[in-house]
Amino acid sequence: METKYSEIIEKKYLPSLFLNKKNNPRHVGIEIEYSNLSLEKSAQLVSQIFGGNLKKVTKYELLLKDTKYGDFKFELDAQLLQKMQNDNLFEKLSKVIGTVSHDIDDIVDKTSKRFVPFEIAAPPIPIKNIHDTDKMVELLRLNGALGTTHTLYYAFGVHFNIEPPSQDIEDVLRLFKSFLLIQKWIEVQSEVDIARKISPYINDFPKDYIKKVIDLDYKPTQEEFLEDYVKDNPTRNRILDMLPQLAFWDEKKVRGYLPNEKINPRPTYHYRLPNSKVNLFRWNLSQEFQLWVLVELLANNEEVFEKMSKEFLIQLDSPLFNKNEWIEQCHSYILDLLS
């Protein structure tokens, strides 16, 4: 996005997200994946910004406790390593990185730098302080952290866990609808890496489900929205994963539908799209978050929201639907919103 529009979003529209409808600070949790830095080194760097006390949980997990915002979690995806071992993937990887041991501890050093990401999970941070996370990214970058763009097989991502403005179904649904309207445009702006596009973690919503939700007449109750969502999206692997929010509303019901999914109930939009470009200068988390600000800007403009909803539904119903044409229309609408 052009610098002038980024500045407009930053100065004019980002502050509208600082408070929820009860005039309390809204928060955003952040998860960022990367490689080439040890857990210990990562935690030491983050502590320089946020303070805290380091605690080792396991060989693959550390906590930075009692920071100014809460506890930061640092981990290597040991479960993924175990799955790779069970699926006999290390023999396949040996063709790329040489002979590897079948012992988890022996292969961590070789594989984690090439295939398995480290992850920092930040506690909920007030949106008004999101620039503090840019300082964290800068320190990681200067100390050698590598992100998605470093190599073709890095499918590393950033997850934003965005607190809704309220827990009313109308408010939660409104932002979800708004996201669906401009999702394809956001994907273009995010420049989603090919490794992430082909990964199973950010799959699209089914077309029929999108059509159902963006219809202006779709005004479900909380329970109806939960049931509709789980029926058509029985997985966490969506660009905007709503299962944490739905489980926050009714954990028993969600787990009844999806007993095997790993779901952490919390009041959040689990936005999983962005690449982790931690190794690129001039990339930061607050800039990436600006695309979500536009989701909220659209949701709060009744005239444009209704017009786009009607147009998108008509286009999706057409056998001649052209995704690129819709992206161009979204771009035009977004520029109008920012003007």
Summary of the structure (lengths in Angstrom):
residues: 339
radius of gyration: 20.5
end to end distance: 14.2
largest distance: 61.0
contacts: 1047
relative contact order: 0.14
helix: 53%
strand: 14%
